[in-house]
């Protein structure tokens, strides 16, 4: 996550069920939340206006196609 009053990005790791959280974020700020995963792509990032507690910022990933290239 970047933006708001953050001086550097902060990171969160999701559970196996995809739950994640960022604790003690100042309210009233705008943040950009990005997701990264090797086997999936997530587009776009979400711009979040944090006015209180947010529990509805969800991301849906798409499985990346991995091509198996063989050199003869």
mmCIF file of the N, C-alpha and C atoms, coordinates in Angstrom:
data_MODEL
# 
_entry.id   MODEL 
# 
loop_
_atom_site.group_PDB 
_atom_site.id 
_atom_site.type_symbol 
_atom_site.label_atom_id 
_atom_site.label_alt_id 
_atom_site.label_comp_id 
_atom_site.label_asym_id 
_atom_site.label_entity_id 
_atom_site.label_seq_id 
_atom_site.pdbx_PDB_ins_code 
_atom_site.Cartn_x 
_atom_site.Cartn_y 
_atom_site.Cartn_z 
_atom_site.occupancy 
_atom_site.B_iso_or_equiv 
_atom_site.pdbx_formal_charge 
_atom_site.auth_seq_id 
_atom_site.auth_comp_id 
_atom_site.auth_asym_id 
_atom_site.auth_atom_id 
_atom_site.pdbx_PDB_model_num 
ATOM 1   N N  . UNK A 1 1  ? 0.848   -1.150  0.000   1.00 0.00 ? 1  UNK A N  1 
ATOM 2   C CA . UNK A 1 1  ? 0.000   0.000   0.000   1.00 0.00 ? 1  UNK A CA 1 
ATOM 3   C C  . UNK A 1 1  ? 0.903   1.225   0.000   1.00 0.00 ? 1  UNK A C  1 
ATOM 4   N N  . UNK A 1 2  ? 0.505   2.221   -0.779  1.00 0.00 ? 2  UNK A N  1 
ATOM 5   C CA . UNK A 1 2  ? 1.208   3.492   -0.828  1.00 0.00 ? 2  UNK A CA 1 
ATOM 6   C C  . UNK A 1 2  ? 0.195   4.620   -0.692  1.00 0.00 ? 2  UNK A C  1 
ATOM 7   N N  . UNK A 1 3  ? 0.695   5.826   -0.550  1.00 0.00 ? 3  UNK A N  1 
ATOM 8   C CA . UNK A 1 3  ? -0.182  6.989   -0.502  1.00 0.00 ? 3  UNK A CA 1 
ATOM 9   C C  . UNK A 1 3  ? -0.389  7.499   0.902   1.00 0.00 ? 3  UNK A C  1 
ATOM 10  N N  . UNK A 1 4  ? -1.370  8.374   1.031   1.00 0.00 ? 4  UNK A N  1 
ATOM 11  C CA . UNK A 1 4  ? -1.676  8.948   2.339   1.00 0.00 ? 4  UNK A CA 1 
ATOM 12  C C  . UNK A 1 4  ? -0.467  9.638   2.930   1.00 0.00 ? 4  UNK A C  1 
ATOM 13  N N  . UNK A 1 5  ? -0.258  9.451   4.202   1.00 0.00 ? 5  UNK A N  1 
ATOM 14  C CA . UNK A 1 5  ? 0.885   10.036  4.890   1.00 0.00 ? 5  UNK A CA 1 
ATOM 15  C C  . UNK A 1 5  ? 2.059   9.067   4.986   1.00 0.00 ? 5  UNK A C  1 
ATOM 16  N N  . UNK A 1 6  ? 1.996   7.960   4.246   1.00 0.00 ? 6  UNK A N  1 
ATOM 17  C CA . UNK A 1 6  ? 3.058   6.957   4.304   1.00 0.00 ? 6  UNK A CA 1 
ATOM 18  C C  . UNK A 1 6  ? 4.330   7.498   3.663   1.00 0.00 ? 6  UNK A C  1 
ATOM 19  N N  . UNK A 1 7  ? 5.457   7.284   4.312   1.00 0.00 ? 7  UNK A N  1 
ATOM 20  C CA . UNK A 1 7  ? 6.738   7.696   3.744   1.00 0.00 ? 7  UNK A CA 1 
ATOM 21  C C  . UNK A 1 7  ? 7.374   6.588   2.927   1.00 0.00 ? 7  UNK A C  1 
ATOM 22  N N  . UNK A 1 8  ? 6.888   5.355   3.091   1.00 0.00 ? 8  UNK A N  1 
ATOM 23  C CA . UNK A 1 8  ? 7.336   4.213   2.297   1.00 0.00 ? 8  UNK A CA 1 
ATOM 24  C C  . UNK A 1 8  ? 6.197   3.213   2.239   1.00 0.00 ? 8  UNK A C  1 
ATOM 25  N N  . UNK A 1 9  ? 6.201   2.315   1.242   1.00 0.00 ? 9  UNK A N  1 
ATOM 26  C CA . UNK A 1 9  ? 5.107   1.343   1.124   1.00 0.00 ? 9  UNK A CA 1 
ATOM 27  C C  . UNK A 1 9  ? 5.039   0.424   2.340   1.00 0.00 ? 9  UNK A C  1 
ATOM 28  N N  . UNK A 1 10 ? 3.838   -0.049  2.650   1.00 0.00 ? 10 UNK A N  1 
ATOM 29  C CA . UNK A 1 10 ? 3.686   -1.083  3.669   1.00 0.00 ? 10 UNK A CA 1 
ATOM 30  C C  . UNK A 1 10 ? 3.119   -2.323  2.995   1.00 0.00 ? 10 UNK A C  1 
ATOM 31  N N  . UNK A 1 11 ? 3.384   -3.471  3.581   1.00 0.00 ? 11 UNK A N  1 
ATOM 32  C CA . UNK A 1 11 ? 3.027   -4.746  2.974   1.00 0.00 ? 11 UNK A CA 1 
ATOM 33  C C  . UNK A 1 11 ? 2.197   -5.579  3.934   1.00 0.00 ? 11 UNK A C  1 
ATOM 34  N N  . UNK A 1 12 ? 1.330   -6.394  3.374   1.00 0.00 ? 12 UNK A N  1 
ATOM 35  C CA . UNK A 1 12 ? 0.549   -7.359  4.145   1.00 0.00 ? 12 UNK A CA 1 
ATOM 36  C C  . UNK A 1 12 ? 0.552   -8.665  3.374   1.00 0.00 ? 12 UNK A C  1 
ATOM 37  N N  . UNK A 1 13 ? 0.581   -9.766  4.084   1.00 0.00 ? 13 UNK A N  1 
ATOM 38  C CA . UNK A 1 13 ? 0.510   -11.086 3.471   1.00 0.00 ? 13 UNK A CA 1 
ATOM 39  C C  . UNK A 1 13 ? -0.860  -11.662 3.764   1.00 0.00 ? 13 UNK A C  1 
ATOM 40  N N  . UNK A 1 14 ? -1.501  -12.199 2.733   1.00 0.00 ? 14 UNK A N  1 
ATOM 41  C CA . UNK A 1 14 ? -2.840  -12.756 2.926   1.00 0.00 ? 14 UNK A CA 1 
ATOM 42  C C  . UNK A 1 14 ? -2.759  -14.171 3.483   1.00 0.00 ? 14 UNK A C  1 
ATOM 43  N N  . UNK A 1 15 ? -3.865  -14.599 4.066   1.00 0.00 ? 15 UNK A N  1 
ATOM 44  C CA . UNK A 1 15 ? -3.984  -15.979 4.523   1.00 0.00 ? 15 UNK A CA 1 
ATOM 45  C C  . UNK A 1 15 ? -4.261  -16.872 3.320   1.00 0.00 ? 15 UNK A C  1 
ATOM 46  N N  . UNK A 1 16 ? -4.343  -18.176 3.551   1.00 0.00 ? 16 UNK A N  1 
ATOM 47  C CA . UNK A 1 16 ? -4.680  -19.113 2.472   1.00 0.00 ? 16 UNK A CA 1 
ATOM 48  C C  . UNK A 1 16 ? -6.060  -18.834 1.894   1.00 0.00 ? 16 UNK A C  1 
ATOM 49  N N  . UNK A 1 17 ? -6.908  -18.172 2.657   1.00 0.00 ? 17 UNK A N  1 
ATOM 50  C CA . UNK A 1 17 ? -8.258  -17.848 2.195   1.00 0.00 ? 17 UNK A CA 1 
ATOM 51  C C  . UNK A 1 17 ? -8.329  -16.459 1.557   1.00 0.00 ? 17 UNK A C  1 
ATOM 52  N N  . UNK A 1 18 ? -7.201  -15.748 1.495   1.00 0.00 ? 18 UNK A N  1 
ATOM 53  C CA . UNK A 1 18 ? -7.164  -14.447 0.848   1.00 0.00 ? 18 UNK A CA 1 
ATOM 54  C C  . UNK A 1 18 ? -7.448  -13.263 1.749   1.00 0.00 ? 18 UNK A C  1 
ATOM 55  N N  . UNK A 1 19 ? -7.569  -13.499 3.054   1.00 0.00 ? 19 UNK A N  1 
ATOM 56  C CA . UNK A 1 19 ? -7.823  -12.390 3.975   1.00 0.00 ? 19 UNK A CA 1 
ATOM 57  C C  . UNK A 1 19 ? -6.521  -11.651 4.281   1.00 0.00 ? 19 UNK A C  1 
ATOM 58  N N  . UNK A 1 20 ? -6.602  -10.349 4.351   1.00 0.00 ? 20 UNK A N  1 
ATOM 59  C CA . UNK A 1 20 ? -5.439  -9.529  4.673   1.00 0.00 ? 20 UNK A CA 1 
ATOM 60  C C  . UNK A 1 20 ? -5.909  -8.312  5.462   1.00 0.00 ? 20 UNK A C  1 
ATOM 61  N N  . UNK A 1 21 ? -4.974  -7.644  6.118   1.00 0.00 ? 21 UNK A N  1 
ATOM 62  C CA . UNK A 1 21 ? -5.346  -6.418  6.817   1.00 0.00 ? 21 UNK A CA 1 
ATOM 63  C C  . UNK A 1 21 ? -4.130  -5.520  6.967   1.00 0.00 ? 21 UNK A C  1 
ATOM 64  N N  . UNK A 1 22 ? -4.413  -4.234  7.012   1.00 0.00 ? 22 UNK A N  1 
ATOM 65  C CA . UNK A 1 22 ? -3.429  -3.218  7.333   1.00 0.00 ? 22 UNK A CA 1 
ATOM 66  C C  . UNK A 1 22 ? -3.917  -2.583  8.626   1.00 0.00 ? 22 UNK A C  1 
ATOM 67  N N  . UNK A 1 23 ? -3.074  -2.565  9.635   1.00 0.00 ? 23 UNK A N  1 
ATOM 68  C CA . UNK A 1 23 ? -3.482  -2.056  10.949  1.00 0.00 ? 23 UNK A CA 1 
ATOM 69  C C  . UNK A 1 23 ? -3.069  -0.605  11.138  1.00 0.00 ? 23 UNK A C  1 
ATOM 70  N N  . UNK A 1 24 ? -3.866  0.098   11.924  1.00 0.00 ? 24 UNK A N  1 
ATOM 71  C CA . UNK A 1 24 ? -3.559  1.455   12.391  1.00 0.00 ? 24 UNK A CA 1 
ATOM 72  C C  . UNK A 1 24 ? -3.273  2.430   11.251  1.00 0.00 ? 24 UNK A C  1 
ATOM 73  N N  . UNK A 1 25 ? -4.111  2.420   10.231  1.00 0.00 ? 25 UNK A N  1 
ATOM 74  C CA . UNK A 1 25 ? -3.954  3.359   9.129   1.00 0.00 ? 25 UNK A CA 1 
ATOM 75  C C  . UNK A 1 25 ? -4.661  4.660   9.480   1.00 0.00 ? 25 UNK A C  1 
ATOM 76  N N  . UNK A 1 26 ? -4.009  5.806   9.283   1.00 0.00 ? 26 UNK A N  1 
ATOM 77  C CA . UNK A 1 26 ? -4.676  7.083   9.546   1.00 0.00 ? 26 UNK A CA 1 
ATOM 78  C C  . UNK A 1 26 ? -5.916  7.231   8.664   1.00 0.00 ? 26 UNK A C  1 
ATOM 79  N N  . UNK A 1 27 ? -7.018  7.662   9.251   1.00 0.00 ? 27 UNK A N  1 
ATOM 80  C CA . UNK A 1 27 ? -8.247  7.835   8.480   1.00 0.00 ? 27 UNK A CA 1 
ATOM 81  C C  . UNK A 1 27 ? -8.225  9.156   7.729   1.00 0.00 ? 27 UNK A C  1 
ATOM 82  N N  . UNK A 1 28 ? -9.103  9.253   6.741   1.00 0.00 ? 28 UNK A N  1 
ATOM 83  C CA . UNK A 1 28 ? -9.223  10.475  5.971   1.00 0.00 ? 28 UNK A CA 1 
ATOM 84  C C  . UNK A 1 28 ? -8.184  10.630  4.880   1.00 0.00 ? 28 UNK A C  1 
ATOM 85  N N  . UNK A 1 29 ? -7.402  9.600   4.611   1.00 0.00 ? 29 UNK A N  1 
ATOM 86  C CA . UNK A 1 29 ? -6.355  9.642   3.594   1.00 0.00 ? 29 UNK A CA 1 
ATOM 87  C C  . UNK A 1 29 ? -6.739  8.767   2.405   1.00 0.00 ? 29 UNK A C  1 
ATOM 88  N N  . UNK A 1 30 ? -6.070  8.969   1.288   1.00 0.00 ? 30 UNK A N  1 
ATOM 89  C CA . UNK A 1 30 ? -6.278  8.151   0.095   1.00 0.00 ? 30 UNK A CA 1 
ATOM 90  C C  . UNK A 1 30 ? -5.057  7.264   -0.106  1.00 0.00 ? 30 UNK A C  1 
ATOM 91  N N  . UNK A 1 31 ? -5.299  5.962   -0.302  1.00 0.00 ? 31 UNK A N  1 
ATOM 92  C CA . UNK A 1 31 ? -4.227  4.989   -0.459  1.00 0.00 ? 31 UNK A CA 1 
ATOM 93  C C  . UNK A 1 31 ? -4.398  4.227   -1.767  1.00 0.00 ? 31 UNK A C  1 
ATOM 94  N N  . UNK A 1 32 ? -3.305  3.693   -2.277  1.00 0.00 ? 32 UNK A N  1 
ATOM 95  C CA . UNK A 1 32 ? -3.343  2.808   -3.437  1.00 0.00 ? 32 UNK A CA 1 
ATOM 96  C C  . UNK A 1 32 ? -2.932  1.426   -2.955  1.00 0.00 ? 32 UNK A C  1 
ATOM 97  N N  . UNK A 1 33 ? -3.812  0.450   -3.159  1.00 0.00 ? 33 UNK A N  1 
ATOM 98  C CA . UNK A 1 33 ? -3.561  -0.920  -2.731  1.00 0.00 ? 33 UNK A CA 1 
ATOM 99  C C  . UNK A 1 33 ? -3.292  -1.755  -3.975  1.00 0.00 ? 33 UNK A C  1 
ATOM 100 N N  . UNK A 1 34 ? -2.147  -2.442  -3.995  1.00 0.00 ? 34 UNK A N  1 
ATOM 101 C CA . UNK A 1 34 ? -1.748  -3.277  -5.123  1.00 0.00 ? 34 UNK A CA 1 
ATOM 102 C C  . UNK A 1 34 ? -1.554  -4.708  -4.646  1.00 0.00 ? 34 UNK A C  1 
ATOM 103 N N  . UNK A 1 35 ? -1.828  -5.651  -5.526  1.00 0.00 ? 35 UNK A N  1 
ATOM 104 C CA . UNK A 1 35 ? -1.701  -7.066  -5.195  1.00 0.00 ? 35 UNK A CA 1 
ATOM 105 C C  . UNK A 1 35 ? -0.676  -7.699  -6.122  1.00 0.00 ? 35 UNK A C  1 
ATOM 106 N N  . UNK A 1 36 ? 0.124   -8.607  -5.555  1.00 0.00 ? 36 UNK A N  1 
ATOM 107 C CA . UNK A 1 36 ? 1.136   -9.305  -6.336  1.00 0.00 ? 36 UNK A CA 1 
ATOM 108 C C  . UNK A 1 36 ? 1.118   -10.776 -5.959  1.00 0.00 ? 36 UNK A C  1 
ATOM 109 N N  . UNK A 1 37 ? 1.107   -11.631 -6.966  1.00 0.00 ? 37 UNK A N  1 
ATOM 110 C CA . UNK A 1 37 ? 1.142   -13.070 -6.752  1.00 0.00 ? 37 UNK A CA 1 
ATOM 111 C C  . UNK A 1 37 ? 1.757   -13.709 -7.986  1.00 0.00 ? 37 UNK A C  1 
ATOM 112 N N  . UNK A 1 38 ? 2.642   -14.666 -7.807  1.00 0.00 ? 38 UNK A N  1 
ATOM 113 C CA . UNK A 1 38 ? 3.299   -15.289 -8.964  1.00 0.00 ? 38 UNK A CA 1 
ATOM 114 C C  . UNK A 1 38 ? 2.335   -16.001 -9.904  1.00 0.00 ? 38 UNK A C  1 
ATOM 115 N N  . UNK A 1 39 ? 1.439   -16.839 -9.411  1.00 0.00 ? 39 UNK A N  1 
ATOM 116 C CA . UNK A 1 39 ? 0.610   -17.559 -10.385 1.00 0.00 ? 39 UNK A CA 1 
ATOM 117 C C  . UNK A 1 39 ? -0.610  -16.782 -10.873 1.00 0.00 ? 39 UNK A C  1 
ATOM 118 N N  . UNK A 1 40 ? -0.830  -15.558 -10.388 1.00 0.00 ? 40 UNK A N  1 
ATOM 119 C CA . UNK A 1 40 ? -2.021  -14.796 -10.762 1.00 0.00 ? 40 UNK A CA 1 
ATOM 120 C C  . UNK A 1 40 ? -1.659  -13.367 -11.148 1.00 0.00 ? 40 UNK A C  1 
ATOM 121 N N  . UNK A 1 41 ? -2.542  -12.754 -11.911 1.00 0.00 ? 41 UNK A N  1 
ATOM 122 C CA . UNK A 1 41 ? -2.424  -11.327 -12.195 1.00 0.00 ? 41 UNK A CA 1 
ATOM 123 C C  . UNK A 1 41 ? -3.639  -10.623 -11.612 1.00 0.00 ? 41 UNK A C  1 
ATOM 124 N N  . UNK A 1 42 ? -3.425  -9.429  -11.130 1.00 0.00 ? 42 UNK A N  1 
ATOM 125 C CA . UNK A 1 42 ? -4.490  -8.629  -10.534 1.00 0.00 ? 42 UNK A CA 1 
ATOM 126 C C  . UNK A 1 42 ? -4.451  -7.247  -11.160 1.00 0.00 ? 42 UNK A C  1 
ATOM 127 N N  . UNK A 1 43 ? -5.519  -6.886  -11.819 1.00 0.00 ? 43 UNK A N  1 
ATOM 128 C CA . UNK A 1 43 ? -5.612  -5.560  -12.427 1.00 0.00 ? 43 UNK A CA 1 
ATOM 129 C C  . UNK A 1 43 ? -6.995  -5.011  -12.201 1.00 0.00 ? 43 UNK A C  1 
ATOM 130 N N  . UNK A 1 44 ? -7.179  -3.793  -11.945 1.00 0.00 ? 44 UNK A N  1 
ATOM 131 C CA . UNK A 1 44 ? -6.130  -2.810  -11.649 1.00 0.00 ? 44 UNK A CA 1 
ATOM 132 C C  . UNK A 1 44 ? -5.874  -2.740  -10.162 1.00 0.00 ? 44 UNK A C  1 
ATOM 133 N N  . UNK A 1 45 ? -5.027  -1.822  -9.764  1.00 0.00 ? 45 UNK A N  1 
ATOM 134 C CA . UNK A 1 45 ? -4.856  -1.510  -8.347  1.00 0.00 ? 45 UNK A CA 1 
ATOM 135 C C  . UNK A 1 45 ? -6.127  -0.819  -7.877  1.00 0.00 ? 45 UNK A C  1 
ATOM 136 N N  . UNK A 1 46 ? -6.348  -0.789  -6.579  1.00 0.00 ? 46 UNK A N  1 
ATOM 137 C CA . UNK A 1 46 ? -7.518  -0.094  -6.041  1.00 0.00 ? 46 UNK A CA 1 
ATOM 138 C C  . UNK A 1 46 ? -7.087  1.189   -5.359  1.00 0.00 ? 46 UNK A C  1 
ATOM 139 N N  . UNK A 1 47 ? -7.813  2.247   -5.630  1.00 0.00 ? 47 UNK A N  1 
ATOM 140 C CA . UNK A 1 47 ? -7.615  3.500   -4.911  1.00 0.00 ? 47 UNK A CA 1 
ATOM 141 C C  . UNK A 1 47 ? -8.653  3.528   -3.804  1.00 0.00 ? 47 UNK A C  1 
ATOM 142 N N  . UNK A 1 48 ? -8.194  3.656   -2.570  1.00 0.00 ? 48 UNK A N  1 
ATOM 143 C CA . UNK A 1 48 ? -9.058  3.520   -1.404  1.00 0.00 ? 48 UNK A CA 1 
ATOM 144 C C  . UNK A 1 48 ? -9.063  4.820   -0.619  1.00 0.00 ? 48 UNK A C  1 
ATOM 145 N N  . UNK A 1 49 ? -10.243 5.336   -0.358  1.00 0.00 ? 49 UNK A N  1 
ATOM 146 C CA . UNK A 1 49 ? -10.398 6.472   0.550   1.00 0.00 ? 49 UNK A CA 1 
ATOM 147 C C  . UNK A 1 49 ? -10.743 5.911   1.914   1.00 0.00 ? 49 UNK A C  1 
ATOM 148 N N  . UNK A 1 50 ? -9.828  6.023   2.851   1.00 0.00 ? 50 UNK A N  1 
ATOM 149 C CA . UNK A 1 50 ? -9.983  5.428   4.173   1.00 0.00 ? 50 UNK A CA 1 
ATOM 150 C C  . UNK A 1 50 ? -10.628 6.428   5.121   1.00 0.00 ? 50 UNK A C  1 
ATOM 151 N N  . UNK A 1 51 ? -11.936 6.315   5.279   1.00 0.00 ? 51 UNK A N  1 
ATOM 152 C CA . UNK A 1 51 ? -12.640 7.212   6.181   1.00 0.00 ? 51 UNK A CA 1 
ATOM 153 C C  . UNK A 1 51 ? -12.938 6.563   7.524   1.00 0.00 ? 51 UNK A C  1 
ATOM 154 N N  . UNK A 1 52 ? -12.870 5.266   7.607   1.00 0.00 ? 52 UNK A N  1 
ATOM 155 C CA . UNK A 1 52 ? -13.061 4.562   8.873   1.00 0.00 ? 52 UNK A CA 1 
ATOM 156 C C  . UNK A 1 52 ? -12.498 3.167   8.695   1.00 0.00 ? 52 UNK A C  1 
ATOM 157 N N  . UNK A 1 53 ? -13.320 2.162   8.828   1.00 0.00 ? 53 UNK A N  1 
ATOM 158 C CA . UNK A 1 53 ? -12.893 0.781   8.659   1.00 0.00 ? 53 UNK A CA 1 
ATOM 159 C C  . UNK A 1 53 ? -13.370 0.289   7.300   1.00 0.00 ? 53 UNK A C  1 
ATOM 160 N N  . UNK A 1 54 ? -12.471 -0.259  6.540   1.00 0.00 ? 54 UNK A N  1 
ATOM 161 C CA . UNK A 1 54 ? -12.829 -0.779  5.217   1.00 0.00 ? 54 UNK A CA 1 
ATOM 162 C C  . UNK A 1 54 ? -12.756 -2.295  5.240   1.00 0.00 ? 54 UNK A C  1 
ATOM 163 N N  . UNK A 1 55 ? -13.837 -2.929  4.891   1.00 0.00 ? 55 UNK A N  1 
ATOM 164 C CA . UNK A 1 55 ? -13.821 -4.386  4.832   1.00 0.00 ? 55 UNK A CA 1 
ATOM 165 C C  . UNK A 1 55 ? -14.367 -4.894  3.508   1.00 0.00 ? 55 UNK A C  1 
ATOM 166 N N  . UNK A 1 56 ? -14.380 -4.035  2.498   1.00 0.00 ? 56 UNK A N  1 
ATOM 167 C CA . UNK A 1 56 ? -14.943 -4.454  1.219   1.00 0.00 ? 56 UNK A CA 1 
ATOM 168 C C  . UNK A 1 56 ? -14.008 -4.188  0.041   1.00 0.00 ? 56 UNK A C  1 
ATOM 169 N N  . UNK A 1 57 ? -12.703 -4.138  0.293   1.00 0.00 ? 57 UNK A N  1 
ATOM 170 C CA . UNK A 1 57 ? -11.741 -3.958  -0.790  1.00 0.00 ? 57 UNK A CA 1 
ATOM 171 C C  . UNK A 1 57 ? -11.271 -5.347  -1.205  1.00 0.00 ? 57 UNK A C  1 
ATOM 172 N N  . UNK A 1 58 ? -11.870 -5.855  -2.271  1.00 0.00 ? 58 UNK A N  1 
ATOM 173 C CA . UNK A 1 58 ? -11.582 -7.209  -2.729  1.00 0.00 ? 58 UNK A CA 1 
ATOM 174 C C  . UNK A 1 58 ? -10.863 -7.177  -4.072  1.00 0.00 ? 58 UNK A C  1 
ATOM 175 N N  . UNK A 1 59 ? -10.041 -8.177  -4.308  1.00 0.00 ? 59 UNK A N  1 
ATOM 176 C CA . UNK A 1 59 ? -9.332  -8.334  -5.567  1.00 0.00 ? 59 UNK A CA 1 
ATOM 177 C C  . UNK A 1 59 ? -9.649  -9.715  -6.125  1.00 0.00 ? 59 UNK A C  1 
ATOM 178 N N  . UNK A 1 60 ? -9.797  -9.803  -7.432  1.00 0.00 ? 60 UNK A N  1 
ATOM 179 C CA . UNK A 1 60 ? -10.034 -11.082 -8.095  1.00 0.00 ? 60 UNK A CA 1 
ATOM 180 C C  . UNK A 1 60 ? -8.885  -11.307 -9.063  1.00 0.00 ? 60 UNK A C  1 
ATOM 181 N N  . UNK A 1 61 ? -8.212  -12.430 -8.906  1.00 0.00 ? 61 UNK A N  1 
ATOM 182 C CA . UNK A 1 61 ? -7.056  -12.722 -9.743  1.00 0.00 ? 61 UNK A CA 1 
ATOM 183 C C  . UNK A 1 61 ? -7.405  -13.588 -10.929 1.00 0.00 ? 61 UNK A C  1 
ATOM 184 N N  . UNK A 1 62 ? -6.571  -13.494 -11.947 1.00 0.00 ? 62 UNK A N  1 
ATOM 185 C CA . UNK A 1 62 ? -6.683  -14.352 -13.116 1.00 0.00 ? 62 UNK A CA 1 
ATOM 186 C C  . UNK A 1 62 ? -5.427  -15.197 -13.191 1.00 0.00 ? 62 UNK A C  1 
ATOM 187 N N  . UNK A 1 63 ? -5.613  -16.485 -13.436 1.00 0.00 ? 63 UNK A N  1 
ATOM 188 C CA . UNK A 1 63 ? -4.487  -17.405 -13.522 1.00 0.00 ? 63 UNK A CA 1 
ATOM 189 C C  . UNK A 1 63 ? -3.637  -17.044 -14.730 1.00 0.00 ? 63 UNK A C  1 
ATOM 190 N N  . UNK A 1 64 ? -2.324  -16.944 -14.530 1.00 0.00 ? 64 UNK A N  1 
ATOM 191 C CA . UNK A 1 64 ? -1.418  -16.659 -15.634 1.00 0.00 ? 64 UNK A CA 1 
ATOM 192 C C  . UNK A 1 64 ? -1.182  -17.929 -16.430 1.00 0.00 ? 64 UNK A C  1 
ATOM 193 N N  . UNK A 1 65 ? -1.107  -17.782 -17.720 1.00 0.00 ? 65 UNK A N  1 
ATOM 194 C CA . UNK A 1 65 ? -0.761  -18.908 -18.576 1.00 0.00 ? 65 UNK A CA 1 
ATOM 195 C C  . UNK A 1 65 ? 0.751   -19.018 -18.633 1.00 0.00 ? 65 UNK A C  1 
ATOM 196 N N  . UNK A 1 66 ? 1.250   -20.188 -18.315 1.00 0.00 ? 66 UNK A N  1 
ATOM 197 C CA . UNK A 1 66 ? 2.690   -20.424 -18.349 1.00 0.00 ? 66 UNK A CA 1 
ATOM 198 C C  . UNK A 1 66 ? 2.979   -21.307 -19.547 1.00 0.00 ? 66 UNK A C  1 
ATOM 199 N N  . UNK A 1 67 ? 3.780   -20.795 -20.440 1.00 0.00 ? 67 UNK A N  1 
ATOM 200 C CA . UNK A 1 67 ? 4.112   -21.552 -21.634 1.00 0.00 ? 67 UNK A CA 1 
ATOM 201 C C  . UNK A 1 67 ? 5.347   -22.388 -21.373 1.00 0.00 ? 67 UNK A C  1 
ATOM 202 N N  . UNK A 1 68 ? 5.276   -23.621 -21.781 1.00 0.00 ? 68 UNK A N  1 
ATOM 203 C CA . UNK A 1 68 ? 6.398   -24.532 -21.637 1.00 0.00 ? 68 UNK A CA 1 
ATOM 204 C C  . UNK A 1 68 ? 7.134   -24.562 -22.967 1.00 0.00 ? 68 UNK A C  1 
ATOM 205 N N  . UNK A 1 69 ? 8.232   -23.861 -23.037 1.00 0.00 ? 69 UNK A N  1 
ATOM 206 C CA . UNK A 1 69 ? 9.010   -23.811 -24.268 1.00 0.00 ? 69 UNK A CA 1 
ATOM 207 C C  . UNK A 1 69 ? 10.159  -24.800 -24.176 1.00 0.00 ? 69 UNK A C  1 
ATOM 208 N N  . UNK A 1 70 ? 10.265  -25.622 -25.178 1.00 0.00 ? 70 UNK A N  1 
ATOM 209 C CA . UNK A 1 70 ? 11.357  -26.595 -25.218 1.00 0.00 ? 70 UNK A CA 1 
ATOM 210 C C  . UNK A 1 70 ? 12.289  -26.232 -26.359 1.00 0.00 ? 70 UNK A C  1 
ATOM 211 N N  . UNK A 1 71 ? 13.556  -26.266 -26.091 1.00 0.00 ? 71 UNK A N  1 
ATOM 212 C CA . UNK A 1 71 ? 14.560  -25.989 -27.117 1.00 0.00 ? 71 UNK A CA 1 
ATOM 213 C C  . UNK A 1 71 ? 15.137  -27.319 -27.576 1.00 0.00 ? 71 UNK A C  1 
ATOM 214 N N  . UNK A 1 72 ? 15.140  -27.527 -28.865 1.00 0.00 ? 72 UNK A N  1 
ATOM 215 C CA . UNK A 1 72 ? 15.636  -28.787 -29.422 1.00 0.00 ? 72 UNK A CA 1 
ATOM 216 C C  . UNK A 1 72 ? 17.048  -28.646 -29.874 1.00 0.00 ? 72 UNK A C  1 
# 
